[in-house]
Structure formats: C-alpha cells, structure tokens
Amino acid sequence: MLPTLTATSWILLMVVAALCGIAKTTLPGAATIAVALSTAVLPAKESTGAILLMLMTGDLLAVWSYRRDADFRMLRRLVPAVLAGVGAGALFLHLASNDSTRRLIGVILLILVGVTLLQRRSASRNGPDDGSETAPPTPASNRLARLVYGSLAGFTTMVANAGGPVTSMYFLACRYPVKAFLGTTAWFFFLVNLVKLPFSVSAGLVNATTLSLTVMAAPVVIVSALTGRRLAERMDQRVFEPIIVALTIVSAIPLLR
C-alpha cells in the first residue's frame, strides 16, 4: 500500500528519484543528497528501502551505459573489503542509533575529502602524471587503501545508502578519467546493492510499500539517468572532479546534524 503523502511530499519524492538517476550516470554524490531528502518525506524504514530500489533501477541503466568502461580488476580487488564492510554495517544497525550512525558517516566523508585533497596536492607537487589515461596511480595498487576505502564503502552503503561519496574519493585518488570513473562506480554499486538486497528484505526495508513507491518513481529515475549519461559524455575532467568533491562535502553536512 502506498503511504498517504501530501503533494509537496510527492514532488520531493520525484526529486529524490531524479537525483538517484543522476547519481548513477553522472554525479555519484547526488545519491547521498537523495537520501537526506528522502528521510524528510518518508519514515526511516520506508526511506531506506525505497532509496535502495530506486538506486538499483538506476544501476541497470548505468551498467549497460558503461559496460565497456569499468575497471573490473579493481572491482575484484575491492570485493573482500566491501563484503566485510557490509557485514559490519549490518551488525552496526542493530547496535547504534540512527543519529549516531548519520554523524559517524558524515565525519568519515569529511575526513576522506581532506585525505583526497591532500593526496592530490602532494601529487601535483611531485610532478605531472605519466600521461596514461587508463592506468590509475599508486592508490589503486595499495592494499591498505583498498582495505580502508572498500570496507568504509560497504559499511556506509549498508547503514545509510551513503557509499557513493566514499568510492568517489577513492576513484578520484586513483585519477580515473570521467568514463572509467563512472563505469567502475556503476558496476561497483550494482554488485554491492545486489549483495545488500537480501539483508534489506530480511530487515523489512524492502516491502510492498517500498516496491509501490519505486514503481511510481521508476520513470523519473530512468529519464534522469539517460539525461545524465548524455551530460557525462560532454563533461570535462577539470569540471567533473571539483563537482564530485563539492557534492561529497554537501552530502556530508546534513548527516552531522
């Protein structure tokens, strides 16, 4: 059954759906903004489940759009850390309050932004890249970096559907070009969300209400994802990277309240 929502709430819900689509094909940080808006419209349980299903709808378009652009070797290397993070997140949900969870994720995101900016500044001081457009630099082959970022991505996506900014900071540190960045991100979250789905069903987050909401919002998710795909084709790397950092900061601030 659909919940009783005001006209304003339905408008906000469609904005959430649009952000979910854009997050999948253009700007991953938009998903966390969608999470924040969704909690203002729906109860926590329905919000988490509906956001997950909307994001999975966008995942299908994203993995098809970027099926030739993902770094699958990187994805395979991240799997153990991400699975550990998802498991830790599932356990944390049973132990911590919603407020403490949100604040923890907000702090994590801001720390990661700071680390990424410091890494970029250090790299620019040490000289230009080698000119390769497909080979990421050191963080991609660093086991500790994969462990930290992968586990944090699994943890934050499990507890609040907020893993996008974490992976954004990691892939920015890896210096992926736009399409490789979006392709690797798309496949990463397609696989992670598949792993999360059984946990979410067993926790009652995915139910008849969230399915109904997703069916209503799906056309908006699809249209915005297709629009975002066309925008990404025209986006310059020098514009893309600052937008990703800015969206990560913006998405972290509401979580600190």
Secondary structure, 3 states (H helix, E strand, C coil): CCCCCCHHHHHHHHHHHHHHHHHHHCCCCHHHHHHHHHHHHCCHHHHHHHHHHHHHHHHHHHHHHCCCCCCHHHHHHHHHHHHHHHHHHHHHHHHCCHHHHHHHHHHHHHHHHHHHHHHHHHHHHCCCCCCCCCCCCHHHHCHHHHHHHHHHHHHHHHHHCCCHHHHHHHHHHCCCCHHHHHHHHHHHHHHHHHHHHHHHHHCCCCCHHHHHHHHHHHHHHHHHHHHHHHHHHHCCHHHHHHHHHHHHHHHHHHHHC
